[in-house]
Amino acid sequence: MEDIRAQMDSVYQHLERSRQILAVLRALEARDRYLLEDNLWRVSFWSCLSLLVMLFVAVTQVYTLKRLFDDTKRVCT
């Protein structure tokens, strides 16, 4: 009878240790998920900002080229 009790206690201790490890792993997963979501927001923000800058530069270049080739003066030959 004592042998069965010792084995049951051993199984119980192993189960408790497994629960503790799973709790730690859940906490680490939650921390990692928070970091990933925060990084995703940062990457999205800077991507949108750089897209807006590129669009502004493109519009400015088109405007500058149009003005460069716009012949408002008549040249008499």
C-alpha atoms as a printed R data frame, in Angstrom:
   type eleno elety resid chain resno      x      y       z
1  ATOM     1    CA   MET     A     1  0.000  0.000   0.000
2  ATOM     2    CA   GLU     A     2  2.846  2.384   0.781
3  ATOM     3    CA   ASP     A     3  4.379  1.736  -2.605
4  ATOM     4    CA   ILE     A     4  1.186  2.784  -4.382
5  ATOM     5    CA   ARG     A     5  0.938  5.894  -2.192
6  ATOM     6    CA   ALA     A     6  4.561  6.828  -3.017
7  ATOM     7    CA   GLN     A     7  3.927  6.378  -6.727
8  ATOM     8    CA   MET     A     8  0.766  8.500  -6.551
9  ATOM     9    CA   ASP     A     9  2.675 11.229  -4.712
10 ATOM    10    CA   SER     A    10  5.385 11.092  -7.373
11 ATOM    11    CA   VAL     A    11  2.804 11.426 -10.153
12 ATOM    12    CA   TYR     A    12  1.162 14.326  -8.306
13 ATOM    13    CA   GLN     A    13  4.510 16.111  -7.930
14 ATOM    14    CA   HIS     A    14  5.243 15.628 -11.624
15 ATOM    15    CA   LEU     A    15  1.821 17.044 -12.510
16 ATOM    16    CA   GLU     A    16  2.394 20.067 -10.261
17 ATOM    17    CA   ARG     A    17  5.792 20.672 -11.880
18 ATOM    18    CA   SER     A    18  4.163 20.441 -15.318
19 ATOM    19    CA   ARG     A    19  1.518 22.990 -14.291
20 ATOM    20    CA   GLN     A    20  4.225 25.370 -13.074
21 ATOM    21    CA   ILE     A    21  6.186 25.056 -16.308
22 ATOM    22    CA   LEU     A    22  3.028 25.606 -18.370
23 ATOM    23    CA   ALA     A    23  2.207 28.733 -16.360
24 ATOM    24    CA   VAL     A    24  5.686 30.127 -17.025
25 ATOM    25    CA   LEU     A    25  5.387 29.305 -20.718
26 ATOM    26    CA   ARG     A    26  1.979 31.041 -20.907
27 ATOM    27    CA   ALA     A    27  3.456 34.140 -19.288
28 ATOM    28    CA   LEU     A    28  6.345 34.158 -21.750
29 ATOM    29    CA   GLU     A    29  3.960 33.692 -24.665
30 ATOM    30    CA   ALA     A    30  1.820 36.621 -23.508
31 ATOM    31    CA   ARG     A    31  4.909 38.831 -23.170
32 ATOM    32    CA   ASP     A    32  6.149 37.843 -26.624
33 ATOM    33    CA   ARG     A    33  2.727 38.454 -28.176
34 ATOM    34    CA   TYR     A    34  2.618 41.934 -26.632
35 ATOM    35    CA   LEU     A    35  6.089 42.713 -28.024
36 ATOM    36    CA   LEU     A    36  5.119 41.465 -31.480
37 ATOM    37    CA   GLU     A    37  1.956 43.558 -31.551
38 ATOM    38    CA   ASP     A    38  3.865 46.636 -30.403
39 ATOM    39    CA   ASN     A    39  6.519 46.087 -33.075
40 ATOM    40    CA   LEU     A    40  3.825 45.570 -35.706
41 ATOM    41    CA   TRP     A    41  2.343 48.971 -34.819
42 ATOM    42    CA   ARG     A    42  5.775 50.614 -35.091
43 ATOM    43    CA   VAL     A    43  6.557 48.992 -38.416
44 ATOM    44    CA   SER     A    44  3.147 49.945 -39.807
45 ATOM    45    CA   PHE     A    45  3.513 53.543 -38.624
46 ATOM    46    CA   TRP     A    46  6.961 54.040 -40.159
47 ATOM    47    CA   SER     A    47  5.906 52.282 -43.368
48 ATOM    48    CA   CYS     A    48  2.951 54.640 -43.775
49 ATOM    49    CA   LEU     A    49  5.123 57.649 -42.990
50 ATOM    50    CA   SER     A    50  7.739 56.632 -45.537
51 ATOM    51    CA   LEU     A    51  5.005 56.000 -48.131
52 ATOM    52    CA   LEU     A    52  3.667 59.517 -47.585
53 ATOM    53    CA   VAL     A    53  7.160 60.973 -47.959
54 ATOM    54    CA   MET     A    54  7.700 59.049 -51.207
55 ATOM    55    CA   LEU     A    55  4.365 60.270 -52.580
56 ATOM    56    CA   PHE     A    56  5.225 63.861 -51.649
57 ATOM    57    CA   VAL     A    57  8.620 63.567 -53.358
58 ATOM    58    CA   ALA     A    58  7.033 62.040 -56.472
59 ATOM    59    CA   VAL     A    59  4.474 64.852 -56.737
60 ATOM    60    CA   THR     A    60  7.192 67.459 -56.198
61 ATOM    61    CA   GLN     A    61  9.381 65.921 -58.896
62 ATOM    62    CA   VAL     A    62  6.523 65.793 -61.409
63 ATOM    63    CA   TYR     A    63  5.669 69.414 -60.666
64 ATOM    64    CA   THR     A    64  9.318 70.474 -61.021
65 ATOM    65    CA   LEU     A    65  9.717 68.630 -64.327
66 ATOM    66    CA   LYS     A    66  6.510 70.158 -65.674
67 ATOM    67    CA   ARG     A    67  7.723 73.640 -64.773
68 ATOM    68    CA   LEU     A    68 11.116 72.923 -66.319
69 ATOM    69    CA   PHE     A    69  9.638 72.023 -69.691
70 ATOM    70    CA   ASP     A    70  6.768 74.494 -69.565
71 ATOM    71    CA   ASP     A    71  7.597 77.091 -72.195
72 ATOM    72    CA   THR     A    72  5.754 80.231 -71.151
73 ATOM    73    CA   LYS     A    73  8.031 82.573 -73.108
74 ATOM    74    CA   ARG     A    74  7.731 82.801 -76.842
75 ATOM    75    CA   VAL     A    75 11.026 82.857 -78.617
76 ATOM    76    CA   CYS     A    76 11.036 84.866 -81.844
77 ATOM    77    CA   THR     A    77 13.225 83.396 -84.478
